[in-house]
Amino acid sequence: MRGTLIKSAMCVIALAVTTAVTATSQQLGDLSGRRLIMNDGGTAGTTKNTLTIEPANAATQTTSYTLIMPGPVPAANAVLQVASIAGTTATLQWVVAPSINVPLVFEEATAGQGNIRRRSPFTTLVGAPVGQYALDAQGSRALATQTAAGPFSAILGGANNTAQNQYSLVLGGQSNTAQGDYSVVLGGQSLTMTGNNSLGYSTGGALSTTSANTFLLGNTSIHLANNNNTPSQLRFYEANATTGAFPPAGTNFIGFRAGTMANDNIYTLPSAVGTVNQVLKINAVAGNDATIEWANDFGGPVVQANNINADNTNIVVGAGVTVLRLTSDGLPANRTITMTAGAGMVDGQLLIIRVVGTVAANGVEILDAAGYLLSGNFQGNTNDTITLMWDAPTTSWIEVARRAN
């Protein structure tokens, strides 16, 4: 049997089988060079009906081919399907299809562009043409511009979403926009990722970021869960420029993980940067929630050393410093110093000043002037000491003790 070229192995020829062809109907049929004509055995000119099978015309049929009919008797609702193709010969088989009335949900938005979108009536509004080789599978949009506009972009579900630029992706959710190149919105709602190479998820009110190379989570918490009796880790890797498998040999990380606990613990981090030599200290606890702030370390001496090589030298005393070692190359009267409390200096902090001279007579002088409450001017030579206390309310250094050695 010869007929129209079948271009796909999934093409189905829906020829309903209703009755066997009897010898009588064969005798009453007609066979011509281009047509096979079969009739129903009725009376010619009155009740006789025919079925004609003919190939395509010469302009559309480009090659000859053969169809081999299946051997078994078909079941009810069976259709003919191409089972295999060898050269120009197609072998057919009977297949009982669940339904041949399958609606066409998607369409190519622009001919030849390979861009796919839902067609009406399977979306509330047919959007503007999607980008080249893009896919828009969302079921609803409020604006025609809410579509996969970028080339090779995609929207896999949800409503009112936009994949604006090339290779951008929105997995679902509502009113999300992946605007940067290679940007991805995982779902949620009302998130706009403008930066390139970024990934995000958010819930609640509208949120946007222009940061590139960023993973953003909005209005949600991260749970590093486990059910293998091993706490998960949060790892920060050091700088690395090796491409390929990660981590490369020699690349180290800092990791944090939870210990075995009797209760849930929450730590609120400091509100400021802190200063050199400060330590983290819990300064408030509410239930299982601890607030941490930076504090001076009074667990051991903190030494600051300064060289005094000129008269009227001002020294900034760092927060937490307990010992100030001053090396002088001149006589005390020629090496007068003043001191400024550094940022983070706490009220009541004690400071021991030790004088070191390049020769025994060298030293420093501290005047009993504004900002100082001393028992007279201090002129310290080598190995002399004076102990002061910082009084924050009066911004003054108050003498506690002095010793001449």
C-alpha positions as CSV (number, residue, x, y, z in Angstrom):
1,M,0.0,0.0,0.0
2,R,1.4,3.4,-0.9
3,G,0.4,6.7,0.7
4,T,1.5,10.0,2.2
5,L,5.0,10.1,3.8
6,I,5.0,9.5,7.6
7,K,7.6,11.8,9.1
8,S,7.6,10.6,12.8
9,A,7.5,7.3,14.5
10,M,4.8,8.6,16.8
11,C,2.5,9.6,14.0
12,V,-0.8,7.8,14.4
13,I,-3.1,6.8,11.5
14,A,-6.5,6.8,13.0
15,L,-8.3,4.2,10.9
16,A,-11.3,2.8,12.9
17,V,-11.8,-0.8,12.2
18,T,-15.5,-1.7,12.1
19,T,-15.9,-4.8,10.0
20,A,-14.1,-7.3,7.9
21,V,-13.9,-6.7,4.1
22,T,-15.9,-9.5,2.5
23,A,-15.2,-11.1,-0.8
24,T,-18.3,-9.4,-2.2
25,S,-17.2,-5.9,-1.3
26,Q,-13.8,-6.7,-3.0
27,Q,-15.5,-7.7,-6.2
28,L,-17.6,-4.5,-6.1
29,G,-14.6,-2.3,-5.6
30,D,-12.7,-0.4,-8.2
31,L,-8.9,-0.2,-8.6
32,S,-7.2,2.5,-10.7
33,G,-3.6,3.6,-11.1
34,R,-3.6,6.3,-8.4
35,R,-6.6,5.3,-6.3
36,L,-7.8,2.3,-4.3
37,I,-11.6,2.6,-4.2
38,M,-13.7,0.3,-2.0
39,N,-17.5,0.4,-1.8
40,D,-20.0,-0.7,0.8
41,G,-21.8,-3.1,-1.5
42,G,-24.8,-0.9,-2.0
43,T,-26.7,-0.3,-5.2
44,A,-24.8,1.9,-7.6
45,G,-26.4,5.4,-8.0
46,T,-28.6,5.0,-4.9
47,T,-27.1,3.5,-1.7
48,K,-23.6,2.6,-2.9
49,N,-20.9,4.5,-0.9
50,T,-17.2,4.3,-1.5
51,L,-13.9,4.8,0.4
52,T,-11.0,6.1,-1.6
53,I,-7.3,5.8,-0.6
54,E,-4.8,7.8,-2.7
55,P,-1.3,9.2,-2.2
56,A,-0.4,12.8,-2.1
57,N,0.2,14.7,-5.3
58,A,3.6,14.7,-7.0
59,A,4.4,18.2,-5.7
60,T,4.2,17.2,-2.0
61,Q,5.2,13.5,-2.0
62,T,9.0,13.4,-2.3
63,T,9.6,9.6,-2.2
64,S,7.9,6.3,-2.4
65,Y,7.4,4.2,0.7
66,T,5.6,1.1,1.9
67,L,3.3,0.5,4.8
68,I,3.2,-3.0,6.3
69,M,-0.1,-3.7,8.1
70,P,-0.2,-5.5,11.5
71,G,-1.0,-9.1,11.6
72,P,-3.3,-9.5,14.7
73,V,-6.9,-8.5,14.8
74,P,-7.2,-5.1,16.5
75,A,-9.0,-4.5,19.8
76,A,-11.8,-1.9,20.2
77,N,-10.6,1.7,20.1
78,A,-7.3,0.6,18.6
79,V,-5.4,3.0,16.3
80,L,-2.6,2.4,13.8
81,Q,0.9,3.5,15.0
82,V,4.3,3.3,13.3
83,A,6.2,0.6,15.2
84,S,9.4,0.7,13.2
85,I,11.0,2.1,10.0
86,A,13.5,0.4,7.8
87,G,14.5,2.5,4.9
88,T,11.3,3.6,3.2
89,T,9.2,0.8,4.8
90,A,7.2,1.5,7.9
91,T,5.7,-1.4,9.9
92,L,2.4,-0.6,11.6
93,Q,0.9,-1.9,14.9
94,W,-2.4,-1.6,16.6
95,V,-2.3,0.5,19.8
96,V,-5.1,1.2,22.2
97,A,-4.7,4.8,23.1
98,P,-6.2,6.2,26.3
99,S,-7.5,9.1,24.4
100,I,-6.7,10.7,21.0
101,N,-8.6,13.9,22.0
102,V,-5.6,15.5,23.8
103,P,-5.8,19.3,23.9
104,L,-2.8,21.3,22.6
105,V,-1.6,23.3,25.6
106,F,1.6,24.9,24.2
107,E,2.5,26.7,21.0
108,E,5.5,28.2,19.4
109,A,5.1,32.0,20.0
110,T,7.2,33.1,17.0
111,A,7.7,30.8,14.0
112,G,11.2,29.5,13.7
113,Q,12.3,30.9,17.1
114,G,11.8,27.7,19.1
115,N,10.1,29.7,21.9
116,I,7.2,28.0,23.7
117,R,4.4,29.4,25.7
118,R,0.9,28.4,26.9
119,R,-1.8,29.1,24.3
120,S,-5.3,30.4,25.0
121,P,-7.4,29.2,26.8
122,F,-4.8,27.6,29.0
123,T,-3.6,30.9,30.4
124,T,-5.5,34.0,31.6
125,L,-3.6,36.3,29.2
126,V,-1.4,35.4,26.2
127,G,1.8,37.3,26.8
128,A,4.1,39.1,24.5
129,P,6.3,36.9,22.4
130,V,8.8,35.0,24.5
131,G,12.6,35.2,23.8
132,Q,14.4,33.0,21.3
133,Y,14.4,29.3,22.5
134,A,12.7,30.4,25.7
135,L,9.9,28.7,27.6
136,D,6.9,30.3,29.5
137,A,4.8,27.7,31.2
138,Q,3.1,29.9,33.9
139,G,-0.7,29.7,34.0
140,S,-1.6,33.3,34.7
141,R,-0.3,36.8,34.1
142,A,-1.7,40.3,34.8
143,L,0.4,42.0,32.1
144,A,1.5,40.9,28.7
145,T,5.1,41.8,29.5
146,Q,5.2,39.2,32.3
147,T,6.8,36.5,30.2
148,A,10.1,34.7,29.5
149,A,11.4,37.6,27.4
150,G,15.1,36.8,27.5
151,P,16.7,34.4,25.0
152,F,17.1,30.9,26.5
153,S,15.1,32.1,29.6
154,A,12.3,30.1,31.3
155,I,9.3,30.4,33.6
156,L,8.2,26.9,34.8
157,G,5.1,27.9,36.7
158,G,3.3,30.3,39.0
159,A,1.7,33.6,38.0
160,N,2.8,37.2,37.0
161,N,6.4,36.2,36.8
162,T,9.1,37.6,34.4
163,A,12.4,36.2,33.1
164,Q,13.8,39.3,31.6
165,N,17.3,38.6,30.3
166,Q,19.3,35.8,28.7
167,Y,19.5,32.5,30.6
168,S,17.4,33.8,33.4
169,L,15.0,31.5,35.2
170,V,11.9,31.7,37.5
171,L,10.9,28.3,38.9
172,G,7.5,29.5,40.2
173,G,5.8,31.6,42.8
174,Q,4.1,34.9,42.1
175,S,5.2,38.3,40.9
176,N,8.9,37.4,40.7
177,T,11.4,38.8,38.3
178,A,14.7,37.3,37.2
179,Q,16.2,40.4,35.5
180,G,19.9,39.8,35.6
181,D,21.7,37.5,33.1
182,Y,21.9,33.9,34.5
183,S,19.8,35.0,37.5
184,V,17.4,32.6,39.2
185,V,14.4,33.0,41.4
186,L,13.5,29.8,43.2
187,G,9.9,30.8,44.0
188,G,8.1,32.7,46.8
189,Q,6.7,36.1,45.8
190,S,7.6,39.7,44.9
191,L,11.3,39.2,44.5
192,T,13.3,41.0,41.8
193,M,16.9,39.8,41.1
194,T,18.6,42.5,39.0
195,G,22.2,41.5,39.5
196,N,23.8,39.0,37.1
197,N,24.7,35.4,38.3
198,S,22.4,35.6,41.3
199,L,20.0,33.3,43.1
200,G,17.2,34.2,45.4
201,Y,14.0,33.3,47.3
202,S,11.7,35.6,49.3
203,T,8.3,35.7,50.9
204,G,6.1,38.6,52.0
205,G,6.5,42.1,50.8
206,A,8.3,43.4,47.6
207,L,12.1,42.9,47.8
208,S,14.8,43.6,45.2
209,T,18.6,43.5,45.0
210,T,21.0,44.8,42.4
211,S,23.9,42.8,43.8
212,A,25.7,40.4,41.4
213,N,27.0,36.9,42.3
214,T,24.7,36.8,45.3
215,F,22.5,34.2,47.0
216,L,19.6,36.1,48.7
217,L,17.0,34.7,51.1
218,G,14.3,37.2,52.2
219,N,12.0,36.9,55.2
220,T,13.0,33.3,55.9
221,S,15.4,31.3,58.1
222,I,18.0,28.7,57.1
223,H,17.8,25.3,58.8
224,L,20.9,23.1,58.4
225,A,19.1,19.9,59.4
226,N,20.3,16.3,59.8
227,N,18.9,12.9,60.5
228,N,22.2,11.0,60.3
229,N,23.2,11.9,63.9
230,T,25.9,14.3,62.6
231,P,25.4,18.0,62.9
232,S,25.6,19.9,59.6
233,Q,28.3,22.5,59.0
234,L,28.3,26.1,57.7
235,R,31.6,26.4,55.8
236,F,33.5,29.5,54.6
237,Y,36.4,28.6,52.2
238,E,39.5,30.6,51.8
239,A,40.4,32.4,48.5
240,N,40.9,30.1,45.6
241,A,41.5,30.5,41.9
242,T,41.6,26.9,40.7
243,T,38.9,25.9,38.3
244,G,37.4,22.4,38.1
245,A,36.7,20.1,41.0
246,F,36.1,21.8,44.3
247,P,37.7,22.1,46.8
248,P,41.1,21.7,45.3
249,A,43.9,20.3,47.4
250,G,45.2,22.8,49.9
251,T,42.1,24.9,50.1
252,N,41.0,25.3,53.7
253,F,37.8,26.4,55.3
254,I,36.3,27.7,58.6
255,G,33.3,25.7,59.8
256,F,30.6,26.2,62.4
257,R,28.3,23.5,63.7
258,A,26.0,22.9,66.7
259,G,27.1,20.9,69.7
260,T,24.9,18.6,71.8
261,M,22.5,20.9,73.7
262,A,19.8,20.6,76.2
263,N,17.9,23.6,74.8
264,D,17.7,25.7,71.7
265,N,20.3,28.6,71.7
266,I,20.1,31.9,69.8
267,Y,23.0,34.4,69.7
268,T,22.4,37.9,68.6
269,L,25.7,39.4,67.2
270,P,27.2,42.7,68.2
271,S,25.8,45.9,66.8
272,A,29.2,47.5,66.1
273,V,32.6,46.5,64.7
274,G,34.5,46.7,68.0
275,T,38.2,47.6,68.5
276,V,41.6,45.9,68.6
277,N,42.1,43.4,71.5
278,Q,38.4,43.3,72.4
279,V,36.6,40.0,72.9
280,L,33.0,38.8,72.5
281,K,31.1,38.9,75.7
282,I,27.5,38.0,76.5
283,N,25.9,41.1,78.0
284,A,22.2,40.1,78.1
285,V,20.2,36.9,78.2
286,A,16.5,36.6,77.6
287,G,15.4,33.0,77.9
288,N,17.5,31.1,75.4
289,D,18.4,34.2,73.5
290,A,21.8,35.8,74.3
291,T,23.0,39.2,73.1
292,I,26.7,39.4,72.4
293,E,28.8,42.6,72.4
294,W,32.4,43.5,72.1
295,A,34.2,44.1,75.5
296,N,37.7,44.8,76.6
297,D,39.7,41.8,77.7
298,F,40.6,42.0,81.3
299,G,41.6,38.4,81.5
300,G,45.3,39.3,81.1
301,P,47.6,42.2,80.4
302,V,47.3,44.1,77.1
303,V,50.6,45.9,76.4
304,Q,51.0,48.9,74.2
305,A,54.5,50.3,73.4
306,N,55.3,53.7,72.1
307,N,58.6,55.5,71.4
308,I,58.8,59.1,72.7
309,N,61.2,60.9,70.4
310,A,59.8,64.4,70.6
311,D,58.4,66.8,73.1
312,N,54.6,67.2,73.5
313,T,53.8,63.8,72.0
314,N,50.1,62.7,72.2
315,I,49.5,59.0,72.7
316,V,46.2,57.3,71.8
317,V,45.7,54.5,74.4
318,G,43.9,51.6,72.8
319,A,40.7,50.1,74.4
320,G,41.7,47.3,76.8
321,V,45.3,48.4,77.1
322,T,46.5,47.7,80.7
323,V,50.2,48.4,80.3
324,L,51.7,51.4,78.5
325,R,55.5,51.0,77.9
326,L,57.1,54.3,76.9
327,T,60.7,54.4,75.5
328,S,62.2,57.9,75.7
329,D,65.4,59.2,74.2
330,G,65.4,62.5,76.2
331,L,65.1,64.0,79.6
332,P,61.6,64.1,81.2
333,A,61.3,67.9,80.9
334,N,61.9,67.6,77.1
335,R,59.6,64.6,76.6
336,T,56.2,65.8,77.9
337,I,53.3,63.6,76.8
338,T,49.5,63.7,76.7
339,M,47.1,60.8,76.4
340,T,43.8,60.3,74.6
341,A,41.5,57.5,75.4
342,G,40.9,55.4,72.3
343,A,37.5,54.3,71.1
344,G,36.0,51.6,73.4
345,M,37.9,52.7,76.5
346,V,35.6,51.8,79.4
347,D,35.0,53.8,82.6
348,G,37.3,52.7,85.4
349,Q,39.9,51.1,83.3
350,L,43.3,51.0,85.0
351,L,46.5,51.8,83.1
352,I,50.1,51.2,84.3
353,I,52.7,53.4,82.6
354,R,56.3,52.2,82.7
355,V,59.1,54.4,81.6
356,V,62.0,53.0,79.7
357,G,64.9,55.3,78.8
358,T,67.8,54.8,76.5
359,V,69.9,56.0,79.5
360,A,69.0,56.1,83.2
361,A,68.2,59.9,83.1
362,N,65.8,59.7,80.2
363,G,62.1,59.6,80.8
364,V,58.7,61.3,80.2
365,E,56.7,64.0,81.9
366,I,52.9,64.1,82.5
367,L,51.6,67.5,83.7
368,D,48.9,67.8,86.4
369,A,46.7,69.9,84.0
370,A,43.3,69.8,82.5
371,G,42.3,66.2,81.8
372,Y,44.5,64.8,84.6
373,L,44.0,64.6,88.4
374,L,47.5,63.9,89.7
375,S,49.4,64.4,92.9
376,G,51.6,66.9,91.1
377,N,53.5,66.6,87.8
378,F,54.9,63.2,87.0
379,Q,58.5,63.1,85.8
380,G,59.4,59.5,85.4
381,N,62.9,58.3,84.6
382,T,63.9,54.8,83.5
383,N,62.0,52.0,85.4
384,D,59.6,54.5,87.1
385,T,55.9,53.7,87.0
386,I,52.6,55.5,87.5
387,T,49.1,53.9,87.6
388,L,46.1,55.9,86.3
389,M,42.4,55.3,86.1
390,W,40.2,56.5,83.2
391,D,37.2,58.4,84.5
392,A,34.8,58.5,81.6
393,P,32.2,61.0,83.2
394,T,34.9,63.7,83.5
395,T,37.1,62.4,80.6
396,S,40.1,62.5,82.9
397,W,43.0,60.4,83.9
398,I,43.1,60.0,87.7
399,E,46.3,59.0,89.5
400,V,46.1,55.8,91.6
401,A,49.7,55.3,92.5
402,R,53.3,56.1,91.4
403,R,56.6,54.6,92.2
404,A,60.2,55.8,91.6
405,N,62.6,52.9,90.9
